[in-house]
């Protein structure tokens, strides 16, 4: 498979730590659409947006935002990052992304997860005590809807379906790629593996190769259940920033990353300080953050690929609301300078190994 690189954004609305300004939801959404346009033009593989349900985020309806992006792009794949499936209905999720798939002529994807932000559970009437069970059951139903139409299904936490036709179906009868978001818990890894679903591994810290045991466990469990290596795909997703020089990347991104860790890190009041020295350590050669020049990002992706053998890397470019101008420049660098070199190098390695 050809290695893929993309970007994702949560659409934060917190004050700019440098200027003190706060953008409106309308401004942020238009900025995200512009970023997707530039990513498409630069040749990146995927653009994704998160889902949150509180006033400091602009995106609560990813499929709607992605549909707007679809109308302004022609090639790039469009995904959620993530769809909080535990507090949504799999029928509606499928319908929304199938609609997106038809609008985009077959470019929709879904990354589904349990959600590390919990506001959506009381908002939609779900009990957090059922956090894990809700996801298990709804993931099974979503996969069933993907596989068959009409659908007959029953579970414990949602009314049953009997010969239910779920429409529309995806573009030209294709299957929408469905990834399971994993935050580093063994149970989540096994859940994706035993269903033969691709794993989107979210990494916020530690070593660049620190999740090797999880990737190995995912592939081993998947193979035990009869799934091939082509099915058991791995994506690495996490914060990063790229600029023409390593110093510029650090200087531009640090204030925004530090603000994001303090203000928007999962639950309110649970953020923490990120000193500059700690940030630089996390961005070092063996650190998990992808902060640096194009060559540094290339080197780190290739280094991580030696450990994980993954097929995709998606950078959370907008963590903490890095400025639009610099973000657009970073997207161009990822698409024009990083992606072609990574693809060439990995193709060369594969040819040598063969």
C-alpha positions as a Markdown table, in Angstrom:
| # | Residue | x | y | z |
|---|---|---|---|---|
| 1 | Unk | 0.0 | 0.0 | 0.0 |
| 2 | Unk | 1.2 | 3.6 | -0.7 |
| 3 | Unk | 1.9 | 5.4 | 2.5 |
| 4 | Unk | -0.6 | 8.1 | 3.3 |
| 5 | Unk | -0.2 | 11.4 | 5.2 |
| 6 | Unk | -3.0 | 13.7 | 6.3 |
| 7 | Unk | -4.1 | 16.3 | 8.8 |
| 8 | Unk | -6.9 | 16.7 | 11.3 |
| 9 | Unk | -8.3 | 19.5 | 13.4 |
| 10 | Unk | -10.7 | 19.8 | 16.4 |
| 11 | Unk | -11.8 | 23.3 | 15.5 |
| 12 | Unk | -11.0 | 24.9 | 18.9 |
| 13 | Unk | -12.4 | 28.3 | 19.7 |
| 14 | Unk | -10.2 | 29.2 | 22.6 |
| 15 | Unk | -8.4 | 32.6 | 22.8 |
| 16 | Unk | -5.2 | 32.9 | 20.8 |
| 17 | Unk | -2.5 | 32.8 | 23.5 |
| 18 | Unk | -0.4 | 35.3 | 21.5 |
| 19 | Unk | -3.0 | 37.9 | 20.3 |
| 20 | Unk | -5.8 | 37.2 | 22.8 |
| 21 | Unk | -8.3 | 37.2 | 20.0 |
| 22 | Unk | -11.0 | 34.5 | 19.7 |
| 23 | Unk | -12.5 | 33.5 | 16.4 |
| 24 | Unk | -16.2 | 32.8 | 15.9 |
| 25 | Unk | -17.6 | 29.4 | 15.0 |
| 26 | Unk | -18.2 | 30.7 | 11.5 |
| 27 | Unk | -14.6 | 32.0 | 11.1 |
| 28 | Unk | -13.2 | 28.7 | 12.4 |
| 29 | Unk | -15.3 | 26.6 | 10.1 |
| 30 | Unk | -14.4 | 28.6 | 7.0 |
| 31 | Unk | -10.7 | 28.3 | 8.0 |
| 32 | Unk | -11.1 | 24.5 | 8.2 |
| 33 | Unk | -12.6 | 24.4 | 4.7 |
| 34 | Unk | -9.7 | 26.5 | 3.4 |
| 35 | Unk | -7.3 | 24.1 | 5.1 |
| 36 | Unk | -9.0 | 21.2 | 3.4 |
| 37 | Unk | -8.7 | 23.0 | 0.0 |
| 38 | Unk | -5.0 | 23.6 | 0.5 |
| 39 | Unk | -4.5 | 20.0 | 1.6 |
| 40 | Unk | -6.2 | 18.7 | -1.5 |
| 41 | Unk | -4.1 | 20.9 | -3.8 |
| 42 | Unk | -0.9 | 19.9 | -1.9 |
| 43 | Unk | -1.6 | 16.2 | -2.5 |
| 44 | Unk | -2.3 | 15.1 | 1.0 |
| 45 | Unk | -4.2 | 11.9 | 1.5 |
| 46 | Unk | -6.9 | 12.7 | 4.1 |
| 47 | Unk | -8.4 | 15.6 | 6.0 |
| 48 | Unk | -10.3 | 14.9 | 9.2 |
| 49 | Unk | -12.2 | 16.8 | 11.8 |
| 50 | Unk | -13.1 | 15.9 | 15.4 |
| 51 | Unk | -16.5 | 15.9 | 17.2 |
| 52 | Unk | -17.0 | 17.8 | 20.4 |
| 53 | Unk | -20.1 | 19.2 | 22.1 |
| 54 | Unk | -19.1 | 22.2 | 24.1 |
| 55 | Unk | -18.7 | 25.9 | 23.4 |
| 56 | Unk | -15.0 | 25.9 | 23.0 |
| 57 | Unk | -15.1 | 23.8 | 19.8 |
| 58 | Unk | -16.7 | 24.6 | 16.5 |
| 59 | Unk | -17.3 | 21.1 | 15.2 |
| 60 | Unk | -20.2 | 19.1 | 16.7 |
| 61 | Unk | -21.4 | 17.7 | 13.3 |
| 62 | Unk | -18.4 | 16.3 | 11.4 |
| 63 | Unk | -20.3 | 15.0 | 8.4 |
| 64 | Unk | -21.8 | 18.5 | 7.8 |
| 65 | Unk | -18.4 | 20.1 | 7.8 |
| 66 | Unk | -16.9 | 17.4 | 5.7 |
| 67 | Unk | -19.7 | 17.8 | 3.2 |
| 68 | Unk | -18.8 | 21.5 | 2.8 |
| 69 | Unk | -15.2 | 20.4 | 2.3 |
| 70 | Unk | -16.3 | 17.9 | -0.3 |
| 71 | Unk | -17.9 | 20.7 | -2.4 |
| 72 | Unk | -14.5 | 22.5 | -2.5 |
| 73 | Unk | -12.2 | 19.6 | -3.1 |
| 74 | Unk | -11.8 | 16.9 | -5.7 |
| 75 | Unk | -9.4 | 14.2 | -4.5 |
| 76 | Unk | -8.6 | 14.2 | -0.8 |
| 77 | Unk | -10.4 | 11.7 | 1.5 |
| 78 | Unk | -12.6 | 13.2 | 4.2 |
| 79 | Unk | -13.0 | 11.6 | 7.6 |
| 80 | Unk | -14.1 | 12.2 | 11.2 |
| 81 | Unk | -11.5 | 12.1 | 13.9 |
| 82 | Unk | -13.4 | 10.8 | 15.8 |
| 83 | Unk | -17.1 | 10.1 | 15.6 |
| 84 | Unk | -18.2 | 9.6 | 19.2 |
| 85 | Unk | -20.2 | 6.4 | 18.4 |
| 86 | Unk | -21.1 | 5.7 | 22.0 |
| 87 | Unk | -23.4 | 8.7 | 22.2 |
| 88 | Unk | -24.7 | 8.6 | 18.7 |
| 89 | Unk | -27.0 | 6.3 | 16.7 |
| 90 | Unk | -25.2 | 4.0 | 14.2 |
| 91 | Unk | -28.1 | 4.3 | 11.8 |
| 92 | Unk | -27.8 | 8.0 | 11.6 |
| 93 | Unk | -24.0 | 7.9 | 11.5 |
| 94 | Unk | -24.2 | 5.5 | 8.6 |
| 95 | Unk | -26.7 | 7.7 | 6.8 |
| 96 | Unk | -24.7 | 10.9 | 7.3 |
| 97 | Unk | -21.4 | 9.4 | 6.1 |
| 98 | Unk | -23.1 | 7.6 | 3.2 |
| 99 | Unk | -24.6 | 10.9 | 2.2 |
| 100 | Unk | -21.1 | 12.5 | 2.4 |
| 101 | Unk | -19.8 | 9.6 | 0.4 |
| 102 | Unk | -22.2 | 10.3 | -2.4 |
| 103 | Unk | -21.6 | 14.1 | -2.3 |
| 104 | Unk | -17.8 | 13.5 | -2.5 |
| 105 | Unk | -18.0 | 10.7 | -5.1 |
| 106 | Unk | -16.6 | 8.0 | -2.8 |
| 107 | Unk | -14.2 | 9.9 | -0.5 |
| 108 | Unk | -15.8 | 9.5 | 2.9 |
| 109 | Unk | -14.2 | 7.7 | 5.8 |
| 110 | Unk | -15.2 | 7.2 | 9.5 |
| 111 | Unk | -12.9 | 7.0 | 12.5 |
| 112 | Unk | -15.2 | 5.9 | 15.4 |
| 113 | Unk | -14.3 | 5.9 | 19.1 |
| 114 | Unk | -15.7 | 5.9 | 22.6 |
| 115 | Unk | -14.7 | 9.6 | 23.1 |
| 116 | Unk | -12.3 | 11.0 | 25.6 |
| 117 | Unk | -14.5 | 14.0 | 26.2 |
| 118 | Unk | -17.7 | 13.1 | 28.0 |
| 119 | Unk | -20.1 | 16.1 | 27.4 |
| 120 | Unk | -22.0 | 14.2 | 24.7 |
| 121 | Unk | -23.2 | 11.5 | 27.1 |
| 122 | Unk | -25.5 | 13.5 | 29.3 |
| 123 | Unk | -26.4 | 15.8 | 26.4 |
| 124 | Unk | -27.9 | 12.9 | 24.4 |
| 125 | Unk | -29.3 | 11.1 | 27.5 |
| 126 | Unk | -26.7 | 8.3 | 27.9 |
| 127 | Unk | -25.3 | 7.0 | 31.1 |
| 128 | Unk | -21.5 | 7.2 | 31.5 |
| 129 | Unk | -21.7 | 3.9 | 33.4 |
| 130 | Unk | -22.4 | 2.2 | 30.1 |
| 131 | Unk | -19.4 | 3.9 | 28.4 |
| 132 | Unk | -17.8 | 0.7 | 27.2 |
| 133 | Unk | -21.0 | -1.4 | 26.5 |
| 134 | Unk | -22.5 | 1.4 | 24.4 |
| 135 | Unk | -19.5 | 1.4 | 22.1 |
| 136 | Unk | -19.3 | -2.3 | 21.8 |
| 137 | Unk | -22.9 | -2.7 | 20.8 |
| 138 | Unk | -23.0 | 0.3 | 18.5 |
| 139 | Unk | -19.8 | -0.7 | 16.7 |
| 140 | Unk | -21.4 | -4.1 | 16.0 |
| 141 | Unk | -24.5 | -2.5 | 14.6 |
| 142 | Unk | -22.6 | -0.1 | 12.5 |
| 143 | Unk | -20.5 | -2.9 | 11.0 |
| 144 | Unk | -23.7 | -4.9 | 10.4 |
| 145 | Unk | -25.3 | -1.9 | 8.5 |
| 146 | Unk | -22.1 | -1.7 | 6.4 |
| 147 | Unk | -22.3 | -5.4 | 5.5 |
| 148 | Unk | -26.0 | -5.8 | 4.7 |
| 149 | Unk | -29.2 | -4.1 | 3.7 |
| 150 | Unk | -31.9 | -4.7 | 4.8 |
| 151 | Unk | -30.7 | -5.2 | 8.4 |
| 152 | Unk | -32.1 | -7.4 | 11.2 |
| 153 | Unk | -30.4 | -6.8 | 14.5 |
| 154 | Unk | -31.0 | -6.8 | 18.2 |
| 155 | Unk | -29.0 | -5.7 | 21.2 |
| 156 | Unk | -29.4 | -4.7 | 24.9 |
| 157 | Unk | -29.1 | -0.9 | 24.7 |
| 158 | Unk | -30.9 | 0.1 | 21.5 |
| 159 | Unk | -34.3 | -1.0 | 20.0 |
| 160 | Unk | -34.0 | -3.8 | 17.5 |
| 161 | Unk | -34.2 | -3.6 | 13.8 |
| 162 | Unk | -36.2 | -6.0 | 11.6 |
| 163 | Unk | -35.6 | -6.0 | 7.8 |
| 164 | Unk | -34.8 | -2.3 | 8.1 |
| 165 | Unk | -33.5 | -0.7 | 4.9 |
| 166 | Unk | -30.9 | 1.9 | 5.7 |
| 167 | Unk | -30.6 | 4.6 | 3.0 |
| 168 | Unk | -28.8 | 6.0 | 1.2 |
| 169 | Unk | -26.1 | 3.4 | 0.5 |
| 170 | Unk | -22.6 | 4.6 | -0.2 |
| 171 | Unk | -21.3 | 5.8 | -3.6 |
| 172 | Unk | -21.6 | 3.2 | -6.3 |
| 173 | Unk | -22.1 | 0.4 | -3.7 |
| 174 | Unk | -18.7 | 0.8 | -2.1 |
| 175 | Unk | -17.9 | 0.1 | 1.6 |
| 176 | Unk | -16.9 | 3.2 | 3.5 |
| 177 | Unk | -13.6 | 2.7 | 5.3 |
| 178 | Unk | -14.3 | 2.3 | 9.0 |
| 179 | Unk | -11.4 | 2.8 | 11.5 |
| 180 | Unk | -11.5 | 2.3 | 15.2 |
| 181 | Unk | -9.8 | 5.0 | 17.3 |
| 182 | Unk | -7.5 | 3.5 | 20.0 |
| 183 | Unk | -6.0 | 5.6 | 22.8 |
| 184 | Unk | -3.5 | 3.0 | 24.1 |
| 185 | Unk | -5.6 | 0.6 | 26.1 |
| 186 | Unk | -5.1 | -3.1 | 25.4 |
| 187 | Unk | -8.9 | -3.8 | 25.3 |
| 188 | Unk | -9.4 | -1.2 | 22.6 |
| 189 | Unk | -6.6 | -2.7 | 20.5 |
| 190 | Unk | -8.1 | -6.2 | 20.8 |
| 191 | Unk | -11.6 | -4.8 | 20.0 |
| 192 | Unk | -10.4 | -3.5 | 16.6 |
| 193 | Unk | -8.2 | -6.5 | 15.8 |
| 194 | Unk | -10.9 | -9.2 | 16.5 |
| 195 | Unk | -13.3 | -7.4 | 14.2 |
| 196 | Unk | -10.7 | -7.0 | 11.4 |
| 197 | Unk | -11.1 | -3.2 | 11.5 |
| 198 | Unk | -8.2 | -0.8 | 10.8 |
| 199 | Unk | -6.7 | 0.8 | 14.0 |
| 200 | Unk | -6.2 | 4.6 | 14.3 |
| 201 | Unk | -3.7 | 4.9 | 17.1 |
| 202 | Unk | -3.8 | 8.3 | 18.9 |
| 203 | Unk | -0.4 | 9.2 | 20.4 |
| 204 | Unk | 0.0 | 12.3 | 22.6 |
| 205 | Unk | 3.3 | 11.7 | 24.3 |
| 206 | Unk | 6.0 | 9.3 | 25.2 |
| 207 | Unk | 8.5 | 7.8 | 22.7 |
| 208 | Unk | 8.1 | 7.7 | 19.0 |
| 209 | Unk | 8.2 | 3.9 | 19.1 |
| 210 | Unk | 6.5 | 3.6 | 22.5 |
| 211 | Unk | 3.4 | 1.9 | 21.3 |
| 212 | Unk | 5.1 | -1.0 | 19.5 |
| 213 | Unk | 3.6 | -3.6 | 22.0 |
| 214 | Unk | 0.1 | -2.4 | 21.1 |
| 215 | Unk | 0.7 | -2.6 | 17.3 |
| 216 | Unk | 2.2 | -6.0 | 17.7 |
| 217 | Unk | -0.7 | -7.2 | 19.8 |
| 218 | Unk | -3.2 | -5.8 | 17.3 |
| 219 | Unk | -1.7 | -7.7 | 14.4 |
| 220 | Unk | -1.3 | -10.9 | 16.4 |
| 221 | Unk | -4.9 | -10.9 | 17.6 |
| 222 | Unk | -6.2 | -10.0 | 14.1 |
| 223 | Unk | -4.2 | -12.8 | 12.5 |
| 224 | Unk | -5.4 | -15.3 | 15.1 |
| 225 | Unk | -8.9 | -14.4 | 14.0 |
| 226 | Unk | -8.1 | -15.0 | 10.4 |
| 227 | Unk | -7.6 | -11.5 | 9.1 |
| 228 | Unk | -4.9 | -10.7 | 6.6 |
| 229 | Unk | -2.2 | -8.0 | 6.9 |
| 230 | Unk | -4.0 | -6.0 | 4.2 |
| 231 | Unk | -7.0 | -5.8 | 6.5 |
| 232 | Unk | -5.1 | -5.0 | 9.6 |
| 233 | Unk | -4.1 | -1.5 | 8.7 |
| 234 | Unk | -2.6 | 1.0 | 11.2 |
| 235 | Unk | -2.7 | 4.7 | 11.3 |
| 236 | Unk | -0.7 | 6.9 | 13.7 |
| 237 | Unk | -2.5 | 10.1 | 14.7 |
| 238 | Unk | -1.1 | 12.8 | 16.9 |
| 239 | Unk | -0.2 | 16.5 | 17.4 |
| 240 | Unk | 2.5 | 18.0 | 15.2 |
| 241 | Unk | 3.6 | 21.1 | 13.3 |
| 242 | Unk | 6.0 | 21.6 | 10.4 |
| 243 | Unk | 7.8 | 24.8 | 9.2 |
| 244 | Unk | 10.7 | 25.5 | 7.0 |
| 245 | Unk | 13.1 | 25.2 | 10.0 |
| 246 | Unk | 13.0 | 23.3 | 13.2 |
| 247 | Unk | 13.3 | 26.5 | 15.3 |
| 248 | Unk | 10.4 | 28.1 | 13.4 |
| 249 | Unk | 8.2 | 25.0 | 14.0 |
| 250 | Unk | 8.9 | 25.1 | 17.7 |
| 251 | Unk | 8.5 | 28.9 | 18.1 |
| 252 | Unk | 5.2 | 29.0 | 16.1 |
| 253 | Unk | 3.6 | 26.0 | 17.6 |
| 254 | Unk | 4.6 | 26.0 | 21.3 |
| 255 | Unk | 2.4 | 28.8 | 22.7 |
| 256 | Unk | -0.7 | 27.1 | 21.0 |
| 257 | Unk | 0.2 | 23.6 | 22.1 |
| 258 | Unk | 0.8 | 24.7 | 25.7 |
| 259 | Unk | -2.5 | 26.6 | 25.7 |
| 260 | Unk | -4.3 | 23.6 | 24.3 |
| 261 | Unk | -2.9 | 21.3 | 26.9 |
| 262 | Unk | -4.0 | 23.7 | 29.6 |
| 263 | Unk | -7.4 | 24.7 | 28.3 |
| 264 | Unk | -8.8 | 21.9 | 26.1 |
| 265 | Unk | -7.2 | 18.7 | 27.3 |
| 266 | Unk | -10.2 | 16.4 | 27.6 |
| 267 | Unk | -12.3 | 17.4 | 30.6 |
| 268 | Unk | -12.4 | 20.9 | 31.9 |
| 269 | Unk | -10.1 | 21.6 | 34.8 |
| 270 | Unk | -7.9 | 18.6 | 34.0 |
| 271 | Unk | -5.4 | 20.3 | 31.8 |
| 272 | Unk | -1.8 | 20.6 | 32.7 |
| 273 | Unk | 1.2 | 22.9 | 32.1 |
| 274 | Unk | 3.7 | 22.1 | 29.3 |
| 275 | Unk | 7.0 | 23.9 | 29.9 |
| 276 | Unk | 9.0 | 24.8 | 26.8 |
| 277 | Unk | 11.8 | 22.3 | 27.7 |
| 278 | Unk | 9.3 | 19.5 | 28.0 |
| 279 | Unk | 7.8 | 20.4 | 24.7 |
| 280 | Unk | 11.2 | 20.4 | 23.0 |
| 281 | Unk | 12.0 | 17.0 | 24.6 |
| 282 | Unk | 8.7 | 15.6 | 23.2 |
| 283 | Unk | 9.7 | 17.0 | 19.8 |
| 284 | Unk | 13.2 | 15.5 | 19.9 |
| 285 | Unk | 14.2 | 12.6 | 17.6 |
| 286 | Unk | 12.7 | 9.9 | 19.9 |
| 287 | Unk | 9.8 | 12.0 | 21.2 |
| 288 | Unk | 6.3 | 11.3 | 20.1 |
| 289 | Unk | 5.5 | 14.9 | 18.9 |
| 290 | Unk | 6.1 | 15.6 | 15.2 |
| 291 | Unk | 7.5 | 19.1 | 15.4 |
| 292 | Unk | 10.2 | 20.3 | 13.0 |
| 293 | Unk | 11.4 | 21.0 | 9.5 |
| 294 | Unk | 10.2 | 18.9 | 6.6 |
| 295 | Unk | 13.3 | 16.7 | 6.8 |
| 296 | Unk | 12.8 | 16.1 | 10.5 |
| 297 | Unk | 9.2 | 15.1 | 9.9 |
| 298 | Unk | 10.4 | 12.7 | 7.1 |
| 299 | Unk | 13.0 | 11.2 | 9.4 |
| 300 | Unk | 10.6 | 10.7 | 12.3 |
| 301 | Unk | 7.9 | 9.1 | 10.1 |
| 302 | Unk | 10.5 | 6.7 | 8.6 |
| 303 | Unk | 11.9 | 5.9 | 12.1 |
| 304 | Unk | 8.4 | 5.2 | 13.4 |
| 305 | Unk | 7.6 | 3.1 | 10.4 |
| 306 | Unk | 10.4 | 0.8 | 11.3 |
| 307 | Unk | 8.7 | 0.2 | 14.6 |
| 308 | Unk | 5.1 | 0.1 | 13.6 |
| 309 | Unk | 5.0 | -0.8 | 9.8 |
| 310 | Unk | 2.0 | 1.5 | 9.6 |
| 311 | Unk | 0.3 | 2.7 | 6.4 |
| 312 | Unk | -0.8 | 6.2 | 7.5 |
| 313 | Unk | 0.2 | 9.2 | 9.5 |
| 314 | Unk | -2.3 | 12.0 | 10.3 |
| 315 | Unk | -1.0 | 15.1 | 12.0 |
| 316 | Unk | -3.2 | 17.1 | 14.4 |
| 317 | Unk | -1.9 | 20.3 | 13.0 |
| 318 | Unk | -4.3 | 22.7 | 14.7 |
| 319 | Unk | -3.8 | 21.6 | 18.3 |
| 320 | Unk | -4.4 | 24.8 | 20.4 |
| 321 | Unk | -5.3 | 26.8 | 17.3 |
| 322 | Unk | -2.1 | 27.5 | 15.5 |
| 323 | Unk | -2.5 | 30.6 | 13.3 |
| 324 | Unk | -4.2 | 30.0 | 9.9 |
| 325 | Unk | -1.4 | 31.5 | 7.7 |
| 326 | Unk | 1.2 | 29.3 | 9.3 |
| 327 | Unk | -1.1 | 26.3 | 9.3 |
| 328 | Unk | -1.7 | 26.6 | 5.6 |
| 329 | Unk | 2.1 | 26.8 | 5.0 |
| 330 | Unk | 2.5 | 23.7 | 7.1 |
| 331 | Unk | -0.1 | 21.8 | 5.1 |
| 332 | Unk | 1.7 | 22.7 | 1.9 |
| 333 | Unk | 5.0 | 21.5 | 3.3 |
| 334 | Unk | 3.5 | 18.2 | 4.4 |
| 335 | Unk | 2.0 | 17.6 | 0.9 |
| 336 | Unk | 4.8 | 18.9 | -1.3 |
| 337 | Unk | 8.0 | 18.1 | 0.6 |
| 338 | Unk | 7.2 | 15.4 | 3.2 |
| 339 | Unk | 4.8 | 13.1 | 1.6 |
| 340 | Unk | 6.6 | 12.5 | -1.7 |
| 341 | Unk | 9.9 | 11.7 | 0.0 |
| 342 | Unk | 8.3 | 9.4 | 2.5 |
| 343 | Unk | 6.5 | 7.5 | -0.2 |
| 344 | Unk | 9.7 | 7.2 | -2.3 |
| 345 | Unk | 11.8 | 6.0 | 0.6 |
| 346 | Unk | 9.3 | 3.4 | 1.7 |
| 347 | Unk | 8.8 | 2.2 | -1.9 |
| 348 | Unk | 12.5 | 1.8 | -2.2 |
| 349 | Unk | 12.7 | -0.2 | 1.1 |
| 350 | Unk | 9.9 | -2.5 | -0.1 |
| 351 | Unk | 11.6 | -3.1 | -3.4 |
| 352 | Unk | 14.9 | -3.9 | -1.7 |
| 353 | Unk | 13.1 | -6.3 | 0.7 |
| 354 | Unk | 11.4 | -8.1 | -2.2 |
